[in-house]
Amino acid sequence: MKLKTHVPANGKKAKQHLLVACGSERYGIDIVCVDNVVRITDIARVPGAQPYYKGILHLRGEVVAVMSLRLRMKLEDALFTDDSRIVILKIGDSGSLGIIVDRVDGMAVLTEEEKGYQREFVTGTGQYGEEQIFLLDIKAIAGA
């Protein structure tokens, strides 16, 4: 899959983000937090885990917990498609976390338009052409 890249020309402060989709919304994940993007693979269920945790997977010798971003954000669950991906996030010193997204749309340098946005799991918005992208709060999603 070839990722598209967009760079703003307005001279505002900007950061590089991985653009992902969940339902009808698009979100930006600060690229500093992204370790890898993998196709959906075998995920081993973990009994007694929170409903938004789908289980664990083994990736390069590491056990990675995997959660549904849709369920974590209290959206309706969806079936996996060929476009579904697991975004592997670096969570501080505590390791990695995989989040399942509907699709990965590419990379973009987003200008931060609004900080302190009052929406759960979102830190603000970023401008992508004419579109507003919600910037994900990775610490809140991971429960850190």
Backbone as ProteinMPNN parsed JSONL, in Angstrom:
{"seq_chain_A": "MKLKTHVPANGKKAKQHLLVACGSERYGIDIVCVDNVVRITDIARVPGAQPYYKGILHLRGEVVAVMSLRLRMKLEDALFTDDSRIVILKIGDSGSLGIIVDRVDGMAVLTEEEKGYQREFVTGTGQYGEEQIFLLDIKAIAGA", "coords_chain_A": {"N_chain_A": [[0.844, -1.173, 0.0], [0.663, 2.149, -0.919], [1.457, 5.025, 0.806], [-0.029, 8.209, 1.119], [1.223, 11.559, 1.183], [0.943, 14.725, 2.704], [1.776, 18.113, 2.887], [1.52, 21.078, 4.721], [1.249, 24.454, 3.506], [1.149, 26.814, 4.83], [2.898, 27.793, 6.746], [2.478, 27.532, 9.508], [3.027, 26.101, 12.816], [3.75, 22.701, 12.721], [3.277, 19.109, 12.816], [4.274, 15.766, 12.024], [1.923, 13.248, 11.224], [0.3, 10.064, 11.426], [-2.381, 9.194, 9.493], [-5.487, 7.877, 10.268], [-8.54, 5.964, 10.04], [-11.659, 5.583, 11.66], [-14.723, 4.401, 11.52], [-16.729, 7.032, 10.361], [-14.992, 9.048, 10.94], [-11.8, 10.744, 10.827], [-8.531, 10.432, 12.11], [-5.524, 11.705, 13.59], [-2.37, 10.429, 14.429], [0.372, 11.154, 16.316], [3.453, 10.803, 14.805], [5.692, 10.152, 16.262], [4.83, 8.438, 18.202], [4.262, 6.109, 16.854], [5.163, 2.834, 16.102], [4.911, 0.767, 14.237], [2.948, -0.505, 11.494], [0.671, -3.015, 10.922], [-0.881, -5.714, 9.136], [-4.085, -7.182, 9.934], [-3.818, -9.92, 12.028], [-3.441, -13.176, 13.558], [-4.968, -12.966, 16.625], [-4.753, -13.61, 19.953], [-7.235, -14.332, 22.241], [-7.867, -12.928, 25.492], [-9.027, -14.029, 28.427], [-11.356, -12.371, 30.568], [-10.498, -9.77, 30.101], [-10.869, -6.207, 29.489], [-13.706, -5.204, 27.507], [-12.966, -3.79, 25.172], [-10.454, -4.668, 24.612], [-9.014, -6.772, 22.319], [-7.267, -8.849, 22.492], [-4.052, -10.473, 22.489], [-1.016, -10.297, 20.548], [1.826, -11.8, 18.961], [4.699, -10.196, 18.123], [7.606, -9.853, 16.482], [8.964, -11.22, 18.56], [7.93, -10.009, 20.807], [5.233, -9.617, 23.102], [2.212, -8.152, 22.424], [-0.422, -6.198, 23.528], [-3.675, -5.846, 22.135], [-6.106, -3.573, 21.134], [-9.429, -2.554, 20.217], [-9.868, 0.381, 18.57], [-12.277, 1.528, 17.924], [-14.098, 0.386, 19.844], [-12.877, 1.254, 22.204], [-13.316, 3.959, 22.018], [-15.957, 4.029, 22.391], [-17.59, 3.482, 20.19], [-19.559, 1.754, 17.699], [-18.752, -1.647, 17.17], [-16.977, -3.158, 14.419], [-16.701, -5.327, 11.566], [-13.629, -6.855, 10.54], [-11.846, -5.744, 7.682], [-10.215, -5.903, 4.435], [-8.838, -3.553, 4.512], [-8.447, -3.004, 7.18], [-6.222, -2.383, 9.89], [-3.544, -2.906, 12.269], [-2.204, -0.633, 14.344], [0.838, -0.246, 15.769], [1.767, 1.083, 18.73], [4.163, 3.03, 20.536], [4.41, 3.068, 23.927], [5.548, 4.972, 26.118], [7.882, 3.907, 28.564], [6.726, 1.554, 29.069], [6.277, -0.282, 27.064], [4.583, -1.644, 24.225], [1.519, -1.08, 22.388], [-1.156, -2.275, 20.528], [-3.478, -0.875, 18.271], [-6.537, -1.355, 16.708], [-7.6, -0.185, 13.636], [-9.903, 1.079, 11.151], [-8.805, 1.736, 8.695], [-5.657, 2.815, 7.278], [-4.766, 5.925, 6.168], [-2.553, 7.324, 5.295], [0.322, 9.523, 5.553], [0.669, 12.726, 7.054], [1.594, 16.129, 7.383], [0.429, 17.961, 9.861], [-1.065, 21.012, 10.815], [-1.445, 22.29, 14.025], [-4.485, 23.227, 15.115], [-6.292, 23.616, 17.212], [-5.873, 23.352, 20.566], [-6.378, 21.397, 23.564], [-8.871, 20.386, 23.101], [-12.191, 19.548, 23.81], [-13.006, 16.626, 23.971], [-13.336, 13.217, 24.548], [-10.374, 11.283, 24.515], [-9.122, 12.842, 22.595], [-6.801, 15.361, 21.734], [-6.83, 17.716, 20.356], [-7.322, 19.459, 17.253], [-6.279, 19.085, 13.851], [-5.275, 20.624, 10.794], [-5.926, 19.471, 7.564], [-5.575, 20.032, 4.46], [-8.67, 21.06, 3.494], [-9.936, 19.765, 5.487], [-10.746, 18.975, 8.892], [-8.872, 17.21, 11.217], [-9.033, 14.958, 13.879], [-6.851, 14.886, 16.622], [-5.36, 12.253, 18.171], [-5.225, 11.346, 21.62], [-2.894, 9.585, 22.81], [-1.932, 8.677, 25.294], [-4.221, 8.782, 26.892], [-5.846, 6.938, 25.556], [-4.375, 4.608, 25.921], [-4.651, 4.402, 28.59], [-2.774, 5.332, 30.298]], "CA_chain_A": [[0.0, 0.0, 0.0], [1.427, 3.384, -0.995], [0.889, 6.049, 1.667], [-0.023, 9.559, 0.584], [1.784, 12.551, 2.085], [0.473, 16.093, 2.49], [2.527, 19.074, 3.678], [0.867, 22.375, 4.663], [2.055, 25.531, 2.946], [0.797, 28.052, 5.504], [3.953, 28.222, 7.655], [2.141, 27.321, 10.916], [3.701, 24.986, 13.485], [3.142, 21.461, 12.248], [3.903, 17.837, 13.174], [3.908, 14.664, 11.141], [0.943, 12.335, 11.81], [-0.264, 8.951, 10.667], [-3.824, 9.396, 9.382], [-6.244, 6.632, 10.352], [-9.988, 6.155, 10.048], [-12.538, 4.735, 12.459], [-16.054, 4.845, 11.122], [-16.725, 8.174, 9.443], [-14.036, 10.043, 11.429], [-10.373, 10.536, 10.579], [-7.73, 10.815, 13.255], [-4.086, 11.795, 13.416], [-1.551, 9.902, 15.518], [1.722, 11.705, 16.243], [4.327, 9.753, 14.271], [6.651, 9.796, 17.315], [4.223, 7.338, 18.969], [4.0, 4.954, 15.992], [6.279, 1.916, 15.897], [4.716, -0.089, 13.076], [1.575, -0.753, 11.048], [0.635, -4.386, 10.419], [-2.19, -6.251, 8.757], [-4.743, -7.976, 10.977], [-3.244, -11.253, 12.107], [-4.018, -13.952, 14.664], [-4.974, -12.304, 17.928], [-5.178, -14.567, 20.981], [-8.14, -13.731, 23.226], [-7.451, -12.974, 26.89], [-10.238, -14.066, 29.254], [-11.491, -11.391, 31.637], [-9.995, -8.442, 29.726], [-11.872, -5.198, 29.139], [-14.327, -5.55, 26.222], [-12.296, -3.171, 24.029], [-9.23, -5.417, 24.294], [-9.282, -7.926, 21.458], [-6.364, -9.912, 22.892], [-2.625, -10.213, 22.338], [-0.353, -10.905, 19.4], [3.276, -11.894, 19.067], [5.303, -9.407, 17.048], [9.064, -9.781, 16.612], [9.377, -11.706, 19.863], [7.291, -9.234, 21.87], [3.792, -9.795, 23.256], [1.595, -6.834, 22.316], [-1.87, -6.129, 23.751], [-4.352, -5.23, 20.993], [-7.448, -3.091, 21.446], [-10.218, -1.954, 19.147], [-10.023, 1.816, 18.778], [-13.728, 1.787, 17.882], [-14.706, 0.06, 21.133], [-12.282, 2.121, 23.225], [-13.938, 5.274, 21.876], [-17.397, 3.796, 22.592], [-18.278, 3.408, 18.906], [-20.015, 0.41, 17.358], [-17.711, -2.519, 16.631], [-17.141, -3.458, 12.994], [-15.954, -6.478, 11.077], [-12.362, -6.537, 9.908], [-11.841, -5.766, 6.22], [-8.856, -5.914, 3.88], [-8.211, -2.276, 4.843], [-8.201, -2.924, 8.625], [-4.817, -2.488, 10.272], [-3.171, -2.74, 13.667], [-1.145, 0.355, 14.499], [1.604, -0.552, 16.968], [2.173, 2.338, 19.36], [5.148, 3.003, 21.619], [3.789, 3.654, 25.114], [6.579, 5.294, 27.109], [8.797, 2.82, 28.908], [5.944, 0.364, 29.406], [6.193, -1.222, 25.961], [3.817, -1.349, 23.018], [0.092, -1.344, 22.371], [-1.716, -2.28, 19.179], [-4.856, -0.415, 18.152], [-7.133, -1.739, 15.436], [-8.288, 0.909, 12.951], [-10.58, 0.648, 9.923], [-7.836, 1.838, 7.603], [-4.606, 3.826, 7.38], [-4.902, 6.757, 4.973], [-1.286, 7.903, 4.875], [1.028, 10.416, 6.463], [0.43, 14.136, 6.764], [2.093, 17.121, 8.31], [-0.772, 18.696, 10.241], [-0.926, 22.176, 11.673], [-2.32, 22.174, 15.185], [-5.418, 24.344, 15.084], [-7.01, 23.812, 18.47], [-5.386, 22.5, 21.647], [-7.304, 21.283, 24.675], [-10.193, 20.081, 22.547], [-12.979, 18.867, 24.841], [-13.59, 15.379, 23.497], [-12.573, 12.12, 25.124], [-9.313, 10.669, 23.715], [-8.667, 13.778, 21.558], [-6.078, 16.499, 22.315], [-7.073, 18.903, 19.555], [-7.582, 19.186, 15.844], [-5.251, 19.496, 12.906], [-5.804, 20.973, 9.479], [-5.44, 18.653, 6.452], [-6.288, 20.65, 3.351], [-9.898, 21.688, 3.994], [-10.529, 18.862, 6.477], [-10.278, 18.96, 10.272], [-8.511, 15.874, 11.677], [-8.926, 14.871, 15.335], [-5.553, 14.392, 17.055], [-5.598, 11.287, 19.246], [-4.478, 11.402, 22.869], [-2.437, 8.201, 22.95], [-1.85, 8.338, 26.726], [-5.586, 8.52, 27.371], [-6.317, 5.689, 24.941], [-3.662, 3.506, 26.565], [-4.978, 4.38, 30.013], [-1.542, 5.643, 31.04]], "C_chain_A": [[0.89, 1.237, 0.0], [0.727, 4.445, -0.158], [1.026, 7.414, 1.009], [0.553, 10.505, 1.629], [1.272, 13.924, 1.695], [1.261, 17.001, 3.412], [1.839, 20.425, 3.575], [1.815, 23.452, 4.158], [1.842, 26.847, 3.692], [1.827, 28.531, 6.523], [3.632, 28.066, 9.133], [2.928, 26.152, 11.478], [2.989, 23.687, 13.123], [3.959, 20.266, 12.724], [3.435, 16.781, 12.19], [3.007, 13.683, 11.89], [0.614, 11.203, 10.848], [-1.769, 9.18, 10.663], [-4.518, 8.045, 9.362], [-7.729, 6.962, 10.374], [-10.634, 5.125, 10.962], [-13.944, 5.227, 12.186], [-15.937, 5.993, 10.151], [-15.713, 9.244, 9.84], [-12.612, 9.681, 11.019], [-9.599, 11.144, 11.74], [-6.259, 10.874, 12.869], [-3.391, 11.259, 14.655], [-0.149, 10.45, 15.32], [2.682, 10.581, 15.862], [5.372, 9.309, 15.292], [6.146, 8.595, 18.11], [4.073, 6.053, 18.17], [5.266, 4.125, 15.8], [6.148, 1.167, 14.577], [3.235, -0.101, 12.717], [1.575, -2.139, 10.423], [-0.791, -4.753, 10.013], [-2.777, -7.016, 9.943], [-4.203, -9.398, 10.887], [-3.922, -11.998, 13.262], [-3.848, -13.213, 15.978], [-5.532, -13.314, 18.931], [-6.017, -13.84, 22.023], [-7.567, -13.887, 24.627], [-8.718, -12.94, 27.739], [-10.212, -12.991, 30.339], [-10.98, -9.998, 31.324], [-11.153, -7.49, 29.457], [-12.435, -5.523, 27.754], [-13.62, -4.946, 24.999], [-10.95, -3.825, 23.71], [-9.602, -6.654, 23.497], [-8.404, -9.111, 21.82], [-4.918, -9.493, 22.765], [-2.131, -10.834, 21.041], [1.139, -10.914, 19.663], [3.869, -11.204, 17.853], [6.79, -9.264, 17.323], [9.539, -10.152, 18.01], [8.79, -10.962, 21.049], [5.802, -9.55, 21.898], [3.175, -8.404, 23.313], [0.093, -6.967, 22.564], [-2.498, -5.372, 22.582], [-5.763, -4.831, 21.412], [-8.117, -2.544, 20.193], [-10.362, -0.47, 19.459], [-11.503, 2.189, 18.775], [-14.367, 1.551, 19.253], [-14.16, 0.942, 22.258], [-12.941, 3.497, 23.215], [-15.464, 5.204, 21.971], [-18.198, 3.929, 21.291], [-18.716, 1.968, 18.681], [-18.859, -0.39, 16.765], [-18.0, -2.8, 15.163], [-16.337, -4.697, 12.648], [-14.638, -6.009, 10.465], [-12.525, -6.634, 8.395], [-10.395, -5.867, 5.749], [-8.105, -4.633, 4.212], [-7.879, -2.144, 6.331], [-6.719, -3.143, 8.913], [-4.686, -2.414, 11.784], [-2.004, -1.756, 13.679], [-0.462, 0.051, 15.825], [2.169, 0.765, 17.503], [3.239, 2.089, 20.411], [4.528, 3.745, 22.794], [4.857, 3.859, 26.181], [7.548, 4.152, 27.313], [8.064, 1.51, 29.126], [5.768, -0.603, 28.24], [5.351, -0.727, 24.807], [2.349, -1.694, 23.217], [-0.356, -1.301, 20.922], [-3.144, -1.756, 19.207], [-5.353, -0.769, 16.754], [-7.901, -0.546, 14.888], [-8.914, 0.366, 11.67], [-9.655, 0.699, 8.718], [-6.784, 2.889, 7.962], [-4.634, 4.595, 6.07], [-3.603, 7.389, 4.501], [-0.663, 8.741, 5.965], [0.689, 11.842, 6.063], [1.114, 14.989, 7.814], [0.903, 18.023, 8.599], [-0.41, 19.9, 11.092], [-1.911, 22.019, 12.822], [-3.183, 23.42, 15.272], [-6.018, 24.647, 16.444], [-6.482, 22.831, 19.501], [-6.441, 22.442, 22.746], [-8.733, 21.034, 24.227], [-10.96, 19.222, 23.538], [-13.74, 17.666, 24.277], [-12.712, 14.251, 24.02], [-11.625, 11.509, 24.097], [-8.787, 11.565, 22.597], [-7.992, 14.966, 22.238], [-6.35, 17.796, 21.572], [-7.426, 18.504, 18.142], [-6.402, 19.657, 15.023], [-5.887, 19.75, 11.556], [-5.129, 20.114, 8.416], [-6.185, 19.125, 5.218], [-7.474, 21.411, 3.925], [-10.525, 20.906, 5.152], [-9.901, 19.034, 7.86], [-10.045, 17.503, 10.685], [-8.414, 15.915, 13.197], [-7.582, 14.255, 15.698], [-5.751, 13.515, 18.287], [-4.672, 11.513, 20.436], [-4.086, 9.961, 23.205], [-2.36, 7.788, 24.416], [-3.224, 8.011, 27.285], [-6.131, 7.209, 26.81], [-5.668, 4.489, 25.631], [-3.986, 3.398, 28.048], [-3.789, 4.689, 30.887], [-1.699, 6.908, 31.872]], "O_chain_A": [[1.783, 1.353, 0.84], [-0.449, 4.738, -0.375], [2.058, 7.735, 0.42], [0.391, 10.279, 2.828], [1.177, 14.253, 0.513], [1.405, 16.702, 4.597], [1.587, 20.894, 2.465], [3.027, 23.373, 4.355], [2.307, 27.892, 3.237], [1.639, 29.594, 7.115], [4.46, 28.444, 9.962], [3.434, 25.314, 10.732], [1.765, 23.595, 13.213], [5.155, 20.376, 12.996], [2.357, 16.88, 11.605], [3.28, 13.326, 13.036], [0.647, 11.365, 9.628], [-2.371, 9.343, 11.724], [-4.191, 7.177, 8.553], [-8.127, 8.085, 10.683], [-10.218, 3.969, 11.029], [-14.312, 6.336, 12.573], [-15.136, 5.941, 9.217], [-15.585, 10.252, 9.145], [-12.256, 8.511, 10.881], [-9.946, 12.198, 12.273], [-5.81, 10.189, 11.95], [-3.764, 11.582, 15.782], [0.457, 10.236, 14.27], [2.72, 9.537, 16.514], [5.888, 8.196, 15.194], [6.945, 7.819, 18.634], [3.784, 5.005, 18.747], [6.306, 4.642, 15.391], [7.138, 0.951, 13.877], [2.381, 0.247, 13.532], [2.36, -2.423, 9.518], [-1.765, -4.171, 10.492], [-2.05, -7.442, 10.84], [-4.143, -9.993, 9.811], [-4.868, -11.491, 13.865], [-2.736, -12.88, 16.387], [-6.648, -13.808, 18.771], [-5.573, -12.857, 22.616], [-6.866, -14.857, 24.916], [-9.412, -11.924, 27.767], [-9.174, -12.736, 30.95], [-11.018, -9.122, 32.188], [-12.282, -7.922, 29.224], [-11.717, -6.061, 26.911], [-13.667, -5.523, 23.912], [-10.369, -3.566, 22.656], [-10.401, -7.478, 23.94], [-8.739, -10.252, 21.503], [-4.584, -8.317, 22.912], [-2.735, -11.764, 20.506], [1.651, -10.143, 20.475], [3.588, -11.567, 16.711], [7.186, -8.62, 18.295], [10.405, -9.487, 18.578], [9.129, -11.267, 22.193], [5.179, -9.73, 20.852], [3.56, -7.577, 24.14], [-0.585, -7.749, 21.898], [-1.94, -4.389, 22.096], [-6.513, -5.633, 21.968], [-7.455, -2.129, 19.242], [-10.917, -0.103, 20.495], [-11.932, 3.06, 19.532], [-15.088, 2.408, 19.762], [-14.902, 1.331, 23.16], [-13.107, 4.125, 24.261], [-16.168, 6.171, 21.679], [-19.327, 4.419, 21.289], [-18.285, 1.065, 19.398], [-18.084, 0.124, 15.958], [-19.143, -2.692, 14.719], [-15.403, -5.064, 13.361], [-14.549, -4.901, 9.937], [-13.247, -7.494, 7.89], [-9.468, -5.911, 6.557], [-6.874, -4.616, 4.199], [-7.108, -1.262, 6.71], [-6.054, -3.963, 8.279], [-5.577, -1.934, 12.484], [-0.951, -2.017, 13.098], [-1.096, 0.085, 16.879], [2.934, 1.458, 16.831], [3.225, 1.065, 21.094], [4.163, 4.914, 22.674], [5.044, 3.006, 27.049], [7.982, 3.509, 26.358], [8.69, 0.473, 29.342], [5.158, -1.657, 28.417], [5.392, 0.45, 24.449], [1.986, -2.485, 24.087], [0.019, -0.397, 20.176], [-3.934, -2.146, 20.067], [-4.679, -0.518, 15.755], [-8.742, 0.035, 15.574], [-8.506, -0.68, 11.166], [-9.703, -0.162, 7.839], [-6.997, 3.734, 8.831], [-4.539, 4.007, 4.993], [-3.558, 7.94, 3.401], [-1.056, 8.685, 7.13], [0.453, 12.133, 4.891], [1.199, 14.614, 8.983], [0.424, 18.748, 7.727], [0.442, 19.819, 11.977], [-3.07, 21.658, 12.615], [-2.683, 24.527, 15.474], [-6.227, 25.81, 16.788], [-6.623, 21.619, 19.338], [-7.293, 23.325, 22.847], [-9.686, 21.427, 24.901], [-10.411, 18.249, 24.055], [-14.962, 17.7, 24.131], [-11.486, 14.324, 23.942], [-12.012, 11.248, 22.958], [-8.066, 11.081, 21.725], [-8.527, 15.522, 23.197], [-6.119, 18.875, 22.117], [-7.783, 17.357, 17.871], [-5.628, 20.515, 15.448], [-6.914, 19.16, 11.219], [-3.901, 20.036, 8.367], [-7.3, 18.676, 4.953], [-7.3, 22.308, 4.751], [-11.525, 21.335, 5.727], [-8.689, 19.212, 7.988], [-10.927, 16.661, 10.518], [-7.778, 16.813, 13.75], [-7.207, 13.218, 15.15], [-6.247, 13.974, 19.316], [-3.493, 11.828, 20.275], [-4.861, 9.22, 23.811], [-2.692, 6.65, 24.746], [-3.375, 7.07, 28.064], [-6.804, 6.459, 27.518], [-6.326, 3.482, 25.893], [-3.634, 2.409, 28.691], [-3.778, 4.358, 32.072], [-0.762, 7.316, 32.559]]}, "name": "protein", "num_of_chains": 1, "seq": "MKLKTHVPANGKKAKQHLLVACGSERYGIDIVCVDNVVRITDIARVPGAQPYYKGILHLRGEVVAVMSLRLRMKLEDALFTDDSRIVILKIGDSGSLGIIVDRVDGMAVLTEEEKGYQREFVTGTGQYGEEQIFLLDIKAIAGA"}
